[in-house]
Structure formats: structure tokens, C-alpha cells
């Protein structure tokens, strides 16, 4: 396979003398669906066997399994804020690296523009948490929550305003956007959505992480699976969803 046009030597790591070299053809067949059920993925040209680790993956087995047989570099960078800690776990999973003649990612992927955009966004500081902004949001939500309880006490029970009220704030907490340390984001998310609203944060995180790992990817994006008519955008995806729904309808008729 010829190297991907647009890849630079700066992106390539020096080839180690003791690691086994792999091609993309070899990696693609280890997608978790073959007889061996093995799951390999690529991060920064290194090849990792996550077959057993996926069951212990803190983000869930599905979100990491969606990248089996593929390059997961950009997803790895996006999902892990403390990369030094995570790389300690990766050492034991390393089985080799891409051969020198192999591109850094699959031939059907065009990621240069995305990586350049992310680099620009990071330099602008747009991903840095703003503690003042989110503190004010939390305080005003507490005031609104108190007002909601008074509303229930005076007018009767209704859950809809409560769920809508905290939904977006817990969404930002689930994305670890409020605090620099993930554990503080998760702790406050549990307080906001579990304690105050009675909904499981773990359930929301499990589905939402898959959504961002494979957005608008049919059968892998839970949002698309739950609400196909609402979230299917574009002609190709809409046709694919429509054909699947038609097939399900025909099976029920038979």
C-alpha cells in the first residue's frame, strides 16, 4: 500500500528494531468479528492488542471496540486528558507498529485538516475550562432548582422541567469541560444528575461516549439508533437508515 499523500515525515516515529511490523491489511482483520475475536487498534503508528483490556476499559468495551482494526489516534487524544497516565496502561498492550511503507492512517481517511483545526483550537485556549463561567451556571441552577421545588410544592409534581434544567450542565460535566481534573467533573456530574435528578450518570456517559466516538455512524451511534429519523443527516445516511427500517418492517409483517 502506498503512503497516504499529505503525510509528513514529522508525523512518523522511528521504527524500533525489536517490535513486529504490521500492514493495514493485517490490522483490519483484527476487528473483533473474526473467529479469534481479537481486537487491534493503532495509536500514533503503534499497534495495540486490546482484546482482553477492552473488558476492563474504564470507558466501556463498546467505545474502544468501535475502533478495532482501525486507527484510533484522534479518538484517543480527544477522550483522554491525562495522557501520561493512560500511556502507562498502553505499554503492556503494545504488540508492534506500522511498517515504514504504511501510511499513518487508513487510506480512506482524510484527517490532516481535522488535526490542524484541533491544534489551532488548542492554541487559542478554547478547550481550557472556565471555572468562573461554570460556577455561575451551577449557582444559578441551584437557585432555579429551589424555585422548581417550590413550584412542585405549590402546583404539583412534574419531572419535565427538572430534567431539562440540569441536562446541558451535566452534559458539560460529562465532557470534562468544567474542571481540569476529570474526577471533579465526574463527581459533580453525579451530584447534578444522580442526586438532584435521579438519573444514572454512568448510563448517559456510556451512550454519549459512543455517540462521539462514531457520530452518525449507523448501528454504532446510540443517538442515531434511538432516534433514526431525528438524527440521520445527509442523503447517504438517510437512505441507509430508511432501508434498514423498511427491512425491519417487512420482517414484522412476515
C-alpha positions in Angstrom: 0.0 0.0 0.0 1.5 3.4 -1.0 1.9 6.0 1.7 -1.0 8.5 2.2 -0.5 11.7 0.3 -0.2 14.6 2.7 1.5 12.6 5.5 4.8 14.2 6.6 8.0 12.7 7.9 7.4 14.7 11.1 4.3 12.5 11.8 6.3 9.3 11.5 8.1 7.7 14.5 11.4 6.0 14.1 10.9 2.3 13.5 12.0 0.2 16.5 14.3 -2.8 15.9 12.5 -5.2 18.2 8.8 -4.5 17.5 6.9 -6.5 15.0 5.9 -4.6 11.9 2.3 -4.8 10.5 0.4 -3.6 7.4 -3.1 -2.2 7.4 -4.4 -5.4 5.8 -3.2 -7.3 8.8 -4.7 -4.8 11.3 -8.0 -4.6 9.6 -8.8 -8.3 10.0 -8.4 -8.0 13.8 -11.7 -6.0 14.2 -13.3 -8.3 16.8 -15.6 -10.0 14.3 -13.3 -12.8 13.1 -13.0 -16.4 14.5 -10.4 -15.2 17.0 -12.4 -12.2 18.2 -9.1 -10.3 18.5 -9.2 -6.5 18.6 -6.2 -4.5 17.4 -6.0 -0.7 17.0 -3.4 1.8 16.1 -2.4 4.9 18.1 0.4 7.1 16.8 1.6 4.3 14.4 1.9 1.9 17.4 -0.3 -1.3 17.2 -2.1 -2.4 20.4 -3.9 -5.6 21.2 -6.9 -4.6 23.3 -8.8 -7.9 23.1 -8.7 -8.6 26.8 -8.3 -5.0 28.0 -11.5 -3.9 26.3 -13.5 -5.7 29.0 -11.7 -3.5 31.7 -11.7 -0.3 29.7 -13.0 2.5 32.0 -15.0 4.0 29.1 -16.6 0.7 28.3 -15.8 -2.1 25.9 -18.0 -0.8 23.1 -16.4 2.6 22.8 -13.0 1.1 22.3 -14.3 -1.8 20.3 -15.7 0.6 17.7 -12.1 1.3 16.6 -10.9 -2.3 16.4 -9.0 -2.8 13.2 -8.7 1.0 12.7 -6.6 4.0 13.6 -7.8 5.4 16.9 -5.2 8.2 17.3 -7.6 11.1 17.2 -10.2 9.5 19.4 -7.5 8.6 21.9 -6.4 12.3 22.0 -9.9 13.5 22.3 -11.1 11.1 25.1 -8.0 11.2 27.4 -7.0 14.4 29.1 -4.3 12.7 31.3 -2.4 11.0 28.5 0.7 10.3 30.7 -1.4 8.1 33.0 -3.2 6.3 30.1 0.1 5.6 28.3 1.2 3.5 31.3 -1.6 1.1 30.5 -0.7 1.1 26.8 2.8 -0.3 27.4 1.5 -3.7 28.3 -0.8 -3.8 25.2 1.8 -2.9 22.6 2.5 -5.7 20.1 4.2 -3.8 17.3 4.0 -0.8 14.9 3.1 0.1 11.4 5.7 -0.9 8.8 7.7 2.1 7.4 5.9 1.9 4.0 2.5 2.1 5.6 0.6 5.4 6.0 -0.1 6.7 9.5 -3.9 6.1 9.0 -6.2 4.2 6.7 -6.2 5.3 3.0 -9.9 6.2 3.1 -9.4 8.7 5.9 -8.5 12.4 5.5 -7.5 13.7 8.9 -4.9 16.4 8.2 -7.5 19.2 8.2 -9.1 17.9 11.4 -5.7 17.7 13.2 -4.7 21.2 12.0 -8.1 22.5 13.3 -7.7 20.9 16.7 -4.2 22.3 17.0 -5.5 25.8 16.3 -8.3 25.4 18.8 -5.9 24.2 21.5 -3.5 27.1 20.8 -6.5 29.6 21.1 -7.2 28.1 24.6 -10.8 27.2 23.6 -10.6 23.8 25.4 -9.4 25.3 28.7 -12.1 25.1 31.4 -13.6 28.4 32.6 -14.2 27.9 36.3 -15.9 31.3 36.8 -18.4 30.7 33.9 -19.4 27.2 35.2 -19.5 28.3 38.8 -22.1 30.9 37.9 -24.0 28.3 35.9 -24.1 26.0 38.8 -25.2 28.7 41.3 -28.0 29.9 39.1 -29.1 26.3 38.5 -29.3 25.8 42.3 -31.5 28.9 42.5 -33.7 27.6 39.7 -33.8 24.2 41.4 -35.0 25.7 44.6 -37.6 27.6 42.6 -38.7 24.3 40.9 -39.1 22.6 44.3 -41.3 25.4 45.4 -43.3 25.1 42.2 -43.8 21.4 42.8 -44.8 22.1 46.4 -47.3 24.7 45.3 -48.6 23.4 41.9 -48.0 19.6 42.0 -45.5 17.1 40.6 -43.9 17.4 37.1 -40.5 15.9 36.2 -40.0 17.5 32.8 -38.8 21.0 33.9 -36.3 19.3 36.3 -34.7 17.1 33.7 -34.4 19.9 31.0 -33.0 22.3 33.6 -29.9 20.3 34.5 -29.4 18.4 31.2 -26.9 20.7 29.5 -24.8 21.4 32.6 -24.4 17.7 33.3 -23.6 17.3 29.6 -20.6 19.7 30.0 -19.6 17.8 33.2 -19.7 14.5 31.3 -17.4 16.0 28.7 -15.0 17.0 31.5 -15.2 20.6 30.3 -15.8 22.3 33.7 -12.8 21.3 35.8 -9.3 20.4 34.6 -9.3 17.1 36.6 -11.7 14.5 35.2 -12.5 13.2 38.7 -14.0 16.6 39.8 -16.2 16.7 36.6 -17.5 13.2 37.3 -18.1 13.9 40.9 -20.2 17.0 40.3 -22.0 15.2 37.4 -23.1 12.5 39.9 -24.3 15.2 42.2 -26.2 17.1 39.4 -27.8 14.2 37.5 -27.8 11.3 40.0 -28.6 13.0 43.3 -30.6 16.0 42.2 -32.4 14.4 39.2 -32.4 10.6 39.9 -30.9 9.7 36.5 -27.7 7.5 36.2 -24.7 9.4 35.0 -22.9 6.2 34.1 -25.8 5.3 31.6 -25.6 8.7 30.0 -21.8 8.6 29.7 -21.8 5.1 28.3 -24.2 6.1 25.4 -22.8 9.6 24.9 -19.1 8.4 24.6 -20.2 6.0 21.8 -22.0 8.9 20.1 -18.9 11.0 20.0 -16.7 8.0 19.1 -18.8 7.2 16.0 -21.1 10.2 15.4 -23.9 9.5 12.8 -22.4 6.0 12.2 -25.4 3.7 11.7 -25.5 0.8 14.3 -22.7 2.3 16.3 -24.1 5.7 17.3 -26.7 5.2 20.1 -28.4 8.5 19.3 -28.9 7.5 15.8 -30.2 4.1 16.8 -32.7 5.5 19.3 -33.9 8.4 17.1 -33.0 7.4 13.4 -35.5 9.9 11.8 -34.4 12.8 14.0 -30.6 12.4 13.8 -30.0 10.9 10.3 -28.4 13.8 8.3 -27.4 13.6 4.6 -28.7 11.6 1.7 -26.4 8.5 2.1 -27.1 8.0 5.8 -30.9 8.7 5.4 -31.1 6.1 2.6 -29.2 3.6 4.8 -31.4 4.2 7.8 -34.6 4.0 5.6 -33.6 0.7 4.0 -32.9 -0.8 7.5 -36.3 0.4 8.9 -38.0 -1.0 5.8 -36.3 -4.3 6.3 -37.4 -4.4 10.0 -41.0 -3.6 8.9 -41.0 -6.4 6.4 -39.8 -8.9 9.0 -42.6 -7.9 11.3 -45.1 -8.3 8.6 -43.9 -11.8 7.8 
